[in-house]
Amino acid sequence: MRILVCGGTGYIGSHTCVVLAERGHDLLIADNFSNSSPRVLERLQAITGKTPAFERIDLRDRDATHGLLREGGFDAVVHFAALKAVGESCEKPLDYFDNNITGTIHLLQAMQAAGTKRLVFSSSATVYGDPDRVPVREDAPLRVTNPYGRTKLVMEELIADLCASDPAFHAAVLRYFNPVGAHPSGLIGEDPGGTPNNLMPYICQVAVGRRERLSVFGGDWPTVDGSGVRDYIHVMDLARAHADAIDTLQRERRGFTVNLGTGQGVSVLQLVQAFERASGKAVPYEIVARRAGDVAEVYADPSLAQSLLHWSAEHDVDAMCRDAWRWQSMNPQGFAS
Ligand SMILES: NC(=O)c1ccc[n+]([C@@H]2O[C@H](COP(=O)([O-])OP(=O)(O)OC[C@H]3O[C@@H](n4cnc5c(N)ncnc54)[C@H](O)[C@@H]3O)[C@@H](O)[C@H]2O)c1
């Protein structure tokens, strides 16, 4: 298939491009590099042996987005392009609404005008907020707690309304839990600018000597060891799920919403220990106060993805840590190394 990958030079997008290219799809990557590096393109070429077709474009540019879809002849679009930092979204909510929602409206309008009717959309477990029970199923109540999460929920609703208005438009809404790890080559991985918002890149930067110690937010949660519990998923498993979602859209001829996680809860301290084992490096940490809005325990019920996509996560926490460390140690300053 000919596939447009919006946000394809970002963390999850770049790994997904590897899997899609390996499955023989013909890709065009579109990105504005607001949170990624042009060097990703060289690395993708090194991994896949093919020069990726690329267009520098901001989805907020309506005319450019329409032009891209009109000329592209795409069979499907995978839409990663969004701002994603929860803390920043509380400081700059309008930027998040502008980038994430305006960009998505332009993309959907352009798809409609071009007759491209298959979409794979990056949503997030953040739409569940503090769930009533774990593991979390797709029919759990949706209750977002921050502007970033609200943009994800609004985008899900926009997509659902479009699908309701056009029965030929089919969307796969993928609710990711906590993506970590890197491609086993160590050539691409997560490279946050500034202070990392997510746990694994923070651990990696402590281990490589860029930061002194990890702050663990809360040691008195009602969990196995008092630290927060999440569902970490290897980014290559997540990438594979996108390719499987495209196949499923084609096979089933209907849209769906699925959780993508392992179904296993892992605590912050368990992840630190696994990382120390995988890297042979000490990760000093201190337990500090809980952060407002955090929750004790969130992990997925991934059974719908198993039955519908014939997909399940294959990598365990040790593999996630090993691959994250290989990426970080080969690229101590990320793509600027
Ligand atoms: N990483 C996570 O923990 C996580 C968890 C759940 C959901 N998600 C979602 O998955 C998607 C990808 O996440 P990621 O971790 O790869 O993030 P990322 O920031 O690495 O990738 C997003 C890419 O989109 C690009 N982009 C942003 N706005 C754009 C615009 N207006 N026009 C063109 N390009 C634009 C950025 O430059 C970047 O390359 C996002 O939608 C995010 O909300 C991520």
The ligand as a Tripos MOL2 file, in Angstrom:
@<TRIPOS>MOLECULE
LIG
   44    48     1     0     0
SMALL
NO_CHARGES

@<TRIPOS>ATOM
      1 N1          5.4810    8.5090   23.5580 N.am      1 LIG1
      2 C1          4.4520    8.2670   24.3570 C.2       1 LIG1
      3 O1          4.6320    8.0110   25.5500 O.2       1 LIG1
      4 C2          3.0360    8.2820   23.8200 C.ar      1 LIG1
      5 C3          2.0190    7.6540   24.5550 C.ar      1 LIG1
      6 C4          0.7100    7.6850   24.0610 C.ar      1 LIG1
      7 C5          0.4340    8.3200   22.8640 C.ar      1 LIG1
      8 N2          1.4350    8.9360   22.1700 N.ar      1 LIG1
      9 C6          1.1140    9.6320   20.9120 C.3       1 LIG1
     10 O2          1.8250    9.0180   19.8580 O.3       1 LIG1
     11 C7          2.1820    9.9900   18.8710 C.3       1 LIG1
     12 C8          3.6740    9.9200   18.6030 C.3       1 LIG1
     13 O3          4.3580   10.0980   19.8240 O.3       1 LIG1
     14 P1          5.9340   10.1470   19.8780 P.3       1 LIG1
     15 O4          6.3350    9.7290   21.2510 O.co2     1 LIG1
     16 O5          6.5110    9.4660   18.7080 O.co2     1 LIG1
     17 O6          6.1450   11.7280   19.7760 O.3       1 LIG1
     18 P2          7.2400   12.5530   18.9450 P.3       1 LIG1
     19 O7          7.1650   13.9610   19.4240 O.co2     1 LIG1
     20 O8          8.5580   11.8670   18.9890 O.co2     1 LIG1
     21 O9          6.6740   12.4460   17.4570 O.3       1 LIG1
     22 C9          5.6690   13.3070   16.9510 C.3       1 LIG1
     23 C10         6.1800   13.8560   15.6300 C.3       1 LIG1
     24 O10         5.1770   14.7170   15.0840 O.3       1 LIG1
     25 C11         5.7990   15.8940   14.5870 C.3       1 LIG1
     26 N3          4.7770   16.9470   14.6150 N.ar      1 LIG1
     27 C12         4.1600   17.4900   15.7020 C.ar      1 LIG1
     28 N4          3.2740   18.4290   15.3160 N.ar      1 LIG1
     29 C13         3.3130   18.4700   13.9570 C.ar      1 LIG1
     30 C14         2.6200   19.2300   12.9700 C.ar      1 LIG1
     31 N5          1.7310   20.1720   13.3070 N.pl3     1 LIG1
     32 N6          2.9260   19.0180   11.6720 N.ar      1 LIG1
     33 C15         3.8350   18.0870   11.3080 C.ar      1 LIG1
     34 N7          4.5160   17.3370   12.1890 N.ar      1 LIG1
     35 C16         4.2610   17.5360   13.4990 C.ar      1 LIG1
     36 C17         6.9910   16.1340   15.5060 C.3       1 LIG1
     37 O11         8.0110   16.9030   14.8990 O.3       1 LIG1
     38 C18         7.4500   14.7050   15.7800 C.3       1 LIG1
     39 O12         8.4080   14.2710   14.8460 O.3       1 LIG1
     40 C19         1.7130   11.3320   19.4100 C.3       1 LIG1
     41 O13         0.4530   11.6210   18.8090 O.3       1 LIG1
     42 C20         1.5360   11.0880   20.8980 C.3       1 LIG1
     43 O14         0.5450   11.9100   21.4490 O.3       1 LIG1
     44 C21         2.7400    8.9150   22.6150 C.ar      1 LIG1
@<TRIPOS>BOND
     1     1     2 1
     2     2     3 2
     3     2     4 1
     4     4     5 ar
     5     4    44 ar
     6     5     6 ar
     7     6     7 ar
     8     7     8 ar
     9     8     9 1
    10     8    44 ar
    11     9    10 1
    12     9    42 1
    13    10    11 1
    14    11    12 1
    15    11    40 1
    16    12    13 1
    17    13    14 1
    18    14    15 2
    19    14    16 1
    20    14    17 1
    21    17    18 1
    22    18    19 2
    23    18    20 1
    24    18    21 1
    25    21    22 1
    26    22    23 1
    27    23    24 1
    28    23    38 1
    29    24    25 1
    30    25    26 1
    31    25    36 1
    32    26    27 ar
    33    26    35 ar
    34    27    28 ar
    35    28    29 ar
    36    29    30 ar
    37    29    35 ar
    38    30    31 1
    39    30    32 ar
    40    32    33 ar
    41    33    34 ar
    42    34    35 ar
    43    36    37 1
    44    36    38 1
    45    38    39 1
    46    40    41 1
    47    40    42 1
    48    42    43 1
@<TRIPOS>SUBSTRUCTURE
     1 LIG1         1 GROUP 0 **** ****
